[in-house]
Amino acid sequence: MKSKRVYLNFIILLIFSGCASFKGNKLPPIASMPQMSPDKKKYSVFLDVNFYTQSRDPHSSPIENIPGKIELLDIVELVTDEANLFSSFTLDKVKNRQTDYTIKMDMLNYGDFKAAGCLGMISGLTLTIIPAAVTDYYRLTAKVIDSNGKEIKTYILEDHITTVIQTFMLFVYPFKSPSRVSKEFMSNMVKTLYKEIIQDNILTNKTTLSSYLDIPLRTKQ
């Protein structure tokens, strides 16, 4: 009984250490955000962030992924803070009516999760002698909405992450661990979105809602 537990723990260790994730790079890496002209007005935004998961089963529906949402919220807050593209931003739904714009971000993670689980199990049971590769697809749908509720533009960004399970991946795991690659991947998607929004120059209201407020918005909520 004890030997079975040791063997099972060894398999689990191999699965999680003998794997590495690789970005699809459908979206080019954004090394740095575009700098806004000093004389260009910045606007306040409410960032409405959501994360959903859906299998490739045609009868399935997207379900809210709370852990994914929490991770994405942290990434969006960090990227937005560092980008310094807005006069202020909030993640608090209570404050959404006090901003000039709303950027609604819906991240959808989809793929064949059943097949992925089977492949991972087979690879683990053979001590990764039989390698496995699983691809997760991501689609970020973002809508820019003005203070009157009018939708200005919709952006759709797509990319994927492929995770390879094999003993040789032990050597690249420290640099390509699934958690590390996932954060870099989603960060790049958010940066790409902001870059396209700024390049399209759609945040151009001459009169903004925040200019009438007595209480200024905080940078983070």
C-alpha positions in Angstrom: 0.0 0.0 0.0 2.8 2.4 0.9 4.7 1.5 -2.3 1.6 2.4 -4.3 1.4 5.8 -2.7 5.0 6.5 -3.3 4.6 5.4 -7.0 1.5 7.6 -7.3 3.2 10.6 -5.8 6.2 10.1 -8.1 3.8 10.1 -11.1 2.2 13.3 -10.0 5.6 14.9 -9.4 6.7 13.9 -13.0 3.5 15.3 -14.5 3.9 18.7 -12.9 7.7 19.0 -13.1 8.2 17.3 -16.4 6.1 19.8 -18.3 6.6 23.1 -19.9 4.2 25.6 -21.6 4.8 27.5 -24.8 3.0 30.6 -26.1 1.5 30.4 -29.5 2.8 34.0 -30.3 -0.1 34.7 -32.6 0.0 38.0 -30.9 3.5 39.6 -31.1 5.1 40.2 -27.7 4.7 43.8 -26.5 8.0 44.8 -25.0 6.8 48.3 -24.0 3.6 50.3 -24.1 3.2 53.2 -26.5 3.9 56.6 -24.9 1.2 59.1 -25.0 1.9 62.7 -26.0 2.2 65.0 -22.9 -0.5 67.3 -24.3 -2.9 64.5 -25.0 -5.8 64.3 -22.5 -6.1 61.1 -20.5 -9.5 59.7 -19.5 -10.9 57.7 -16.6 -12.0 54.1 -17.2 -13.9 51.3 -15.4 -12.3 47.9 -16.2 -15.0 45.2 -16.2 -13.0 42.0 -16.1 -14.5 38.5 -16.5 -13.1 35.0 -17.2 -15.0 32.0 -18.6 -14.1 28.4 -19.5 -15.8 26.3 -22.2 -15.1 22.8 -23.5 -15.2 22.1 -27.2 -18.4 20.0 -26.7 -20.9 21.7 -29.0 -23.6 21.4 -26.2 -21.5 23.1 -23.5 -21.9 26.6 -22.4 -19.2 29.0 -21.0 -19.0 28.9 -17.2 -17.5 31.5 -15.0 -13.9 30.6 -13.9 -13.4 32.4 -10.5 -9.7 31.4 -10.0 -9.0 32.5 -13.6 -10.9 35.8 -13.0 -8.9 36.5 -9.8 -5.6 36.0 -11.7 -6.7 38.1 -14.7 -7.8 40.9 -12.4 -4.4 41.0 -10.8 -2.7 41.1 -14.2 -5.1 43.8 -15.6 -4.5 46.0 -12.5 -0.7 45.6 -12.8 -0.5 46.2 -16.5 -2.9 49.2 -16.3 -1.0 50.7 -13.5 2.4 50.4 -15.3 1.0 51.5 -18.6 -0.2 54.9 -17.2 -2.5 55.4 -20.2 -5.5 56.7 -18.2 -6.0 59.5 -15.8 -7.5 57.0 -13.4 -9.0 53.5 -13.4 -11.2 51.4 -11.2 -12.1 47.7 -11.0 -15.1 48.4 -8.7 -18.5 48.1 -10.4 -19.9 50.7 -7.9 -17.6 53.3 -9.4 -18.4 52.5 -13.0 -20.8 55.5 -13.5 -18.1 57.9 -12.4 -15.8 57.2 -15.3 -15.5 58.5 -18.9 -15.3 55.0 -20.4 -15.8 51.4 -19.6 -13.6 48.7 -21.1 -15.4 45.3 -20.7 -13.0 42.4 -21.0 -14.3 38.9 -21.4 -11.6 36.2 -21.5 -12.7 32.8 -22.7 -10.5 29.7 -22.2 -11.6 26.8 -24.3 -10.3 23.4 -25.5 -10.8 19.7 -25.4 -10.3 19.3 -21.6 -11.4 15.6 -21.5 -8.8 14.7 -24.1 -6.2 16.7 -22.2 -6.9 14.9 -19.0 -6.6 11.5 -20.7 -3.4 12.4 -22.4 -1.9 13.7 -19.2 -2.8 10.5 -17.3 -1.4 8.2 -20.0 1.9 10.2 -20.0 2.1 10.1 -16.2 1.4 6.4 -16.0 4.2 5.7 -18.5 6.5 8.1 -16.5 6.3 10.5 -19.4 8.0 8.0 -21.8 4.9 8.6 -23.9 4.8 12.4 -24.2 1.7 14.5 -24.4 0.9 17.9 -25.7 -2.3 19.9 -24.8 -3.3 23.2 -26.2 -5.5 25.8 -24.4 -7.1 28.4 -26.6 -7.9 31.9 -25.4 -10.1 34.6 -26.8 -10.2 38.1 -25.3 -13.3 40.0 -26.3 -13.2 43.7 -25.2 -15.8 46.4 -25.7 -15.1 50.1 -25.3 -18.2 51.8 -24.0 -18.7 55.6 -23.4 -20.3 57.1 -20.3 -23.7 57.1 -22.1 -23.6 53.4 -22.6 -22.9 53.6 -26.3 -20.6 50.8 -27.6 -17.7 52.5 -29.5 -15.7 49.5 -30.7 -15.2 45.8 -30.1 -11.8 44.1 -30.1 -11.2 40.3 -30.4 -7.8 38.9 -29.7 -6.9 35.2 -29.9 -3.9 33.1 -29.0 -3.1 29.8 -27.5 -0.7 28.0 -25.0 0.6 24.5 -25.6 1.8 22.5 -22.7 4.1 19.6 -23.3 4.5 16.7 -20.8 7.8 14.9 -21.2 10.8 14.1 -19.0 13.1 16.4 -21.0 10.9 19.3 -20.1 12.4 19.1 -16.6 15.3 21.2 -17.9 13.1 24.1 -19.2 10.4 24.0 -16.5 12.0 26.8 -14.4 11.7 29.1 -17.4 8.5 27.7 -19.0 6.4 26.6 -16.1 2.6 26.7 -16.9 1.9 29.4 -14.2 4.7 31.6 -15.3 3.8 31.4 -19.0 0.1 31.9 -18.3 0.8 35.2 -16.5 3.1 36.4 -19.3 0.6 35.3 -21.9 -2.4 37.1 -20.4 -0.3 40.2 -19.7 0.6 40.4 -23.3 -3.0 40.1 -24.4 -4.0 43.0 -22.2 -1.0 45.1 -23.4 -2.0 44.3 -27.0 -5.6 45.4 -26.3 -4.4 48.7 -24.8 -2.0 49.3 -27.7 -4.7 48.9 -30.3 -7.1 51.2 -28.3 -4.5 53.9 -28.1 -3.5 53.5 -31.8 -7.2 53.7 -32.8 -7.5 57.0 -30.9 -11.1 56.3 -29.9 -10.9 57.7 -26.4 -11.4 61.3 -27.6 -14.4 62.8 -25.7 -14.0 66.6 -25.6 -16.4 66.7 -22.6 -16.0 63.9 -20.1 -18.1 62.8 -17.2 -15.3 63.0 -14.7 -14.8 66.7 -15.3 -18.2 67.3 -13.6 -17.5 65.2 -10.5 -16.8 66.8 -7.2 -14.9 63.7 -5.9 -11.9 62.6 -8.0 -11.6 58.9 -8.8 -8.9 56.9 -7.2 -6.2 55.3 -9.3 -7.1 51.8 -8.1 -10.2 50.3 -6.6 
